[in-house]
Amino acid sequence: MSYGTNLTDTFRLVGIYTGRVLKGEKPADLPVQQATKVELINNLKTARALGLTVPLPLLGRADEVIE
């Protein structure tokens, strides 16, 4: 099970920062930003191998389930 930032959202923020730096802004003057979109991924194959049971409500809330 993994709960973390959405990589697509993180790459989008990197692109925005890069664009601002290439347009002439100083990196030290740019505000620190953090991705706000997070996702939950459940790996059922690994859970089964470890003998764990993942509750259905948790699977229902997951953004991605690996079977």
Residue pairs with C-beta under 8 A, 6 or more apart in sequence:
1 40
1 41
1 42
1 43
1 47
1 54
2 40
2 41
2 43
3 38
3 39
3 40
3 41
4 38
4 39
5 34
5 35
5 37
5 38
5 39
6 35
6 37
6 38
6 39
9 35
9 36
9 37
10 35
13 33
13 35
17 27
17 30
17 33
20 30
21 27
21 30
39 63
39 64
40 61
40 62
40 63
40 64
41 62
41 63
41 64
41 65
41 66
42 54
42 58
42 59
42 62
42 64
42 65
42 66
43 66
44 54
44 59
44 65
44 66
44 67
45 66
45 67
46 66
47 53
47 54
59 65
